[in-house]
Amino acid sequence: MCIFLVQQPVHAQSMNETRQVALEAKELPVNAPRFVFDSGLKFDYPDAVRGIYVTGPAAGGSKLNELIKYVDETDLNAMVVDIKDDWGNITYKAKDSDSPYAGIGKDYIKDPKAMLKKFEDKKIYPIARVVVFKDSLLAKEKPEWSFQDGEEIWKNGRGEAFVNPFLKEVWDYNVGIAIEAAKMGFKEIQFDYVRFPEGFENKEDDLKYDMGEYDEAKVSHTAKRVQAVTDFVSYAKKRLEPYGVKVSVDIFGYTATLPEAPGIGQNFTKISENVDVISSMIYPSHWTSYFGIDKPDLEPYDLVKEYAKLENEKLKELKTPPTSRPWLQDFTASYLGDGNYQRYGKEEVEAQIKALNDNGIDEYLLWNAANRYTKGVDYTP
């Protein structure tokens, strides 16, 4: 989602038989069952989702009770929990021996069902975050599913590898994880990093990778990337239908300002047509002066207001628009340097929420990589 994640070290073990089964799994069956899966847990959709992000380690540790207490005492009502994180780690160890993912996850969340039961008791709407194409772990174990620079797996400047959105095997690996989360009882699957690496258009000719069924398409490479990303979202939504979950996708905020983001393959309109919820990451700190605001981090209300106006116009064009639920900033972007940032607290968080509300958007999510959220905020100003 953003570069402020507290990075967990990856200690990729040699591939055991169980993981091999998951990685080599055949395409998921086309014919979905006619029933809707029942996890045994009941969650009602809130009046409007107002949520926070929770890492796997936080969800599996003592921090969770602190966060549940905070949500319970405020107008917050949802949690977005990492089920597959930014490095490709599945954040729990599947106990079902029939699961192709049994035994291959991290032991961060020791008992996901018990966690979800706590959410049910407190009426906290549970969203499972699945990071899709940024996956250093899978890229290492299946380099042919990744992008190769000579004999090495290509990595970005932060040492992160991506897997290839053109490949159906990669789709099925991630959709399978999403189905596991739905079966646990999560009511929504949020896909993040549904894209190619940033700046891919500048390196596509230097890397070795398989274009799968898109290889023969008589369109530009840009169009192929957009089609692959859009097709994944459509495919994932169809595969998840029998499990009664909503599907949401995180998307760069600037994607809504363009016909399409050519390098990364994100088209705001096409993705929006295939999801229940669209979550643009509109942190003020992440913008240039696009909206005519010289230092956006210093003007959270105006930045969010201008974005909301633009997004509303884009969504109006759709026959059945998804729910808009942007990611807002609850962290301080000191890396911007003196004079370009401010410390984010109660006033700055409320300003972003109010800007959405003033433009008819009632849902939002708050991002803080360390899960330290500002206290005393009026979440329904």
Disulfide bonds with the S-S distance in Angstrom:
none
